[in-house]
Amino acid sequence: MPRTGIVATTDVAEACKDVNIAVMVGGFPRKEGMERKDVMSKNVSIYKGQASALEQYAAKDVKVNLHIQKKSFRILEH
């Protein structure tokens, strides 16, 4: 049975189980002296675990909307 609403949990498996839409918000702030590649590297490490959990637990047709700092990405295929 599909879930509706928002699930607040610290368990990544529970958070991603059977979801059809995932919205991830946040990111590492760029600090003085950092190059863009440094910031992207930090953000990749932040979202890698969530992406793996979505791949493992989310619905096969999950849609992901990822907001990092001032950039917005829509990933339409799982």
Short mmCIF file of the C-alpha atoms (twelve columns), coordinates in Angstrom:
data_MODEL
# 
_entry.id   MODEL 
# 
loop_
_atom_site.group_PDB 
_atom_site.id 
_atom_site.type_symbol 
_atom_site.label_atom_id 
_atom_site.label_alt_id 
_atom_site.label_comp_id 
_atom_site.label_asym_id 
_atom_site.label_seq_id 
_atom_site.Cartn_x 
_atom_site.Cartn_y 
_atom_site.Cartn_z 
_atom_site.pdbx_PDB_model_num 
ATOM 1  C CA . MET A 1  0.000  0.000  0.000   1 
ATOM 2  C CA . PRO A 2  1.500  3.384  -0.959  1 
ATOM 3  C CA . ARG A 3  2.299  5.832  1.793   1 
ATOM 4  C CA . THR A 4  1.153  9.414  1.733   1 
ATOM 5  C CA . GLY A 5  2.438  12.395 3.647   1 
ATOM 6  C CA . ILE A 6  5.774  13.061 5.253   1 
ATOM 7  C CA . VAL A 7  7.754  10.521 7.250   1 
ATOM 8  C CA . ALA A 8  10.115 11.884 9.898   1 
ATOM 9  C CA . THR A 9  12.706 9.283  10.805  1 
ATOM 10 C CA . THR A 10 16.425 8.772  11.250  1 
ATOM 11 C CA . ASP A 11 16.207 5.320  9.633   1 
ATOM 12 C CA . VAL A 12 17.165 5.745  5.985   1 
ATOM 13 C CA . ALA A 13 15.518 2.436  4.995   1 
ATOM 14 C CA . GLU A 14 12.211 3.497  6.559   1 
ATOM 15 C CA . ALA A 15 12.453 6.958  5.003   1 
ATOM 16 C CA . CYS A 16 12.984 5.561  1.505   1 
ATOM 17 C CA . LYS A 17 10.731 2.498  1.583   1 
ATOM 18 C CA . ASP A 18 8.436  2.476  -1.459  1 
ATOM 19 C CA . VAL A 19 8.568  6.256  -1.968  1 
ATOM 20 C CA . ASN A 20 7.513  7.598  -5.359  1 
ATOM 21 C CA . ILE A 21 8.778  11.146 -4.842  1 
ATOM 22 C CA . ALA A 22 11.867 12.185 -2.900  1 
ATOM 23 C CA . VAL A 23 12.797 15.794 -2.204  1 
ATOM 24 C CA . MET A 24 16.253 16.295 -0.750  1 
ATOM 25 C CA . VAL A 25 17.157 19.760 0.508   1 
ATOM 26 C CA . GLY A 26 20.433 21.039 1.865   1 
ATOM 27 C CA . GLY A 27 24.086 20.953 1.097   1 
ATOM 28 C CA . PHE A 28 27.471 21.986 2.308   1 
ATOM 29 C CA . PRO A 29 27.911 25.785 2.304   1 
ATOM 30 C CA . ARG A 30 30.786 27.199 0.300   1 
ATOM 31 C CA . LYS A 31 33.363 28.678 2.641   1 
ATOM 32 C CA . GLU A 32 36.053 31.240 2.008   1 
ATOM 33 C CA . GLY A 33 38.900 29.810 -0.056  1 
ATOM 34 C CA . MET A 34 36.891 26.830 -1.327  1 
ATOM 35 C CA . GLU A 35 36.618 26.136 -5.010  1 
ATOM 36 C CA . ARG A 36 33.371 24.872 -6.532  1 
ATOM 37 C CA . LYS A 37 34.850 21.395 -6.952  1 
ATOM 38 C CA . ASP A 38 35.511 21.286 -3.189  1 
ATOM 39 C CA . VAL A 39 31.881 22.127 -2.449  1 
ATOM 40 C CA . MET A 40 30.591 19.586 -4.980  1 
ATOM 41 C CA . SER A 41 32.817 16.919 -3.450  1 
ATOM 42 C CA . LYS A 42 31.328 17.604 0.002   1 
ATOM 43 C CA . ASN A 43 27.784 17.526 -1.390  1 
ATOM 44 C CA . VAL A 44 28.392 14.252 -3.209  1 
ATOM 45 C CA . SER A 45 29.445 12.639 0.049   1 
ATOM 46 C CA . ILE A 46 26.349 14.020 1.790   1 
ATOM 47 C CA . TYR A 47 23.902 12.639 -0.784  1 
ATOM 48 C CA . LYS A 48 25.635 9.376  -1.695  1 
ATOM 49 C CA . GLY A 49 24.051 7.455  1.192   1 
ATOM 50 C CA . GLN A 50 20.587 8.772  0.444   1 
ATOM 51 C CA . ALA A 51 20.926 7.917  -3.247  1 
ATOM 52 C CA . SER A 52 21.982 4.368  -2.376  1 
ATOM 53 C CA . ALA A 53 19.021 4.002  -0.026  1 
ATOM 54 C CA . LEU A 54 16.628 5.280  -2.683  1 
ATOM 55 C CA . GLU A 55 18.042 2.792  -5.153  1 
ATOM 56 C CA . GLN A 56 17.592 -0.036 -2.666  1 
ATOM 57 C CA . TYR A 57 14.258 0.827  -1.012  1 
ATOM 58 C CA . ALA A 58 12.288 3.310  -3.140  1 
ATOM 59 C CA . ALA A 59 9.737  2.472  -5.802  1 
ATOM 60 C CA . LYS A 60 11.375 1.623  -9.114  1 
ATOM 61 C CA . ASP A 61 9.799  4.705  -10.737 1 
ATOM 62 C CA . VAL A 62 10.858 7.142  -7.985  1 
ATOM 63 C CA . LYS A 63 11.259 10.782 -8.973  1 
ATOM 64 C CA . VAL A 64 13.958 12.726 -7.128  1 
ATOM 65 C CA . ASN A 65 14.151 16.491 -6.733  1 
ATOM 66 C CA . LEU A 66 17.485 17.574 -5.278  1 
ATOM 67 C CA . HIS A 67 18.119 21.120 -4.017  1 
ATOM 68 C CA . ILE A 68 21.710 21.993 -3.140  1 
ATOM 69 C CA . GLN A 69 22.488 25.562 -2.136  1 
ATOM 70 C CA . LYS A 70 21.496 27.759 -5.086  1 
ATOM 71 C CA . LYS A 71 21.356 24.874 -7.548  1 
ATOM 72 C CA . SER A 72 18.325 22.725 -8.248  1 
ATOM 73 C CA . PHE A 73 18.438 19.350 -9.983  1 
ATOM 74 C CA . ARG A 74 15.603 17.132 -11.075 1 
ATOM 75 C CA . ILE A 75 16.465 13.514 -11.603 1 
ATOM 76 C CA . LEU A 76 13.606 11.998 -13.501 1 
ATOM 77 C CA . GLU A 77 14.688 8.398  -13.831 1 
ATOM 78 C CA . HIS A 78 15.666 5.966  -11.126 1 
# 
